[in-house]
């Protein structure tokens, strides 16, 4: 074959290759995959995160859904709360959909399965709202950033409310990463109170009688204040243990914040203390005002626990993209995000350089019963600022 023919064939091949490049690779888009529990046991949480993410992207871009002239496109993936599915969906998002980065997932178990995928594809994953400490701990890699709170932030803030001399605590949690990491972090944070029992039940538990009886047996003869601290997510209502007449034994219930439907059961416990990640009536700042206003306008209801998280993830992503001038190169994004501060409905968050965990405020509350609300209202006792929490660095970097 003549040299002229070879050159011509090479040129034709180049044209064919260019023609075969997917349209999105040639277009001016920033593709963001959102892998979350659109269905499954944590569906309510996932849907809130999705709503918050879209509202946050709209707010952060001034309604344009663009950064530096590039259009933001969100690709939804339903992991159904299944680790293997979440793992494969993230791989497909990075490889087939050419997502520049991803947000999610809802479940800690799914998140742990997804972390190595981000490392394999060398793409950023903004974890929201999965909570387990190990995500930014021993399972972490440099492509992982988390806007959601971790188990230690939950635990340290709840310890502020409960860790008093003369208090005896037993814990009730789900038997998977979220529950076990939550209890471990809580035990590490408690310095003055005494923890006498840990009760772990399956995620799909509906009958809490046997577990509650074991908790009662461990606490009933203890002196002083006696508390069952509950760490629970998704289906099932662990607060049904109150039906076993805990007051007869002088036993209280304590827990962190939750979504508004779950907090309906909090009305049984006026005065109950704990700490929460978010409640729409607590933070006072322009971003939260915007979220509340947007949510009422679109849904006729206040934003919920995980809506704020999705909004925060969007604010982090857009802040990073603005810093890079719309450049989605992974190293550019990591460079922009490490140590980056960004506005959220909770106020300013900052990604810690060592493990990319967002350092943020938590809120010590006491439950008030207000007939105007279908849920127990968490009234602010004290904003626990990031500077007040010694959140351990648990990775091996």
Beta strands, then each sheet from edge to edge (+ up, - down):
strand 1: 29-36
strand 2: 66-67
strand 3: 70-78
strand 4: 101-104
strand 5: 124-127
strand 6: 144-146
strand 7: 167-174
strand 8: 194-201
strand 9: 225-231
strand 10: 251-255
strand 11: 273-276
strand 12: 341-344
strand 13: 347-351
strand 14: 358-359
strand 15: 362-368
strand 16: 377-384
sheet 1: 2+ 3- 1- 4- 5- 6-
sheet 2: 8+ 7+ 9+ 10+
sheet 3: 11+ 15- 16+
sheet 4: 12+ 13- 14+
end
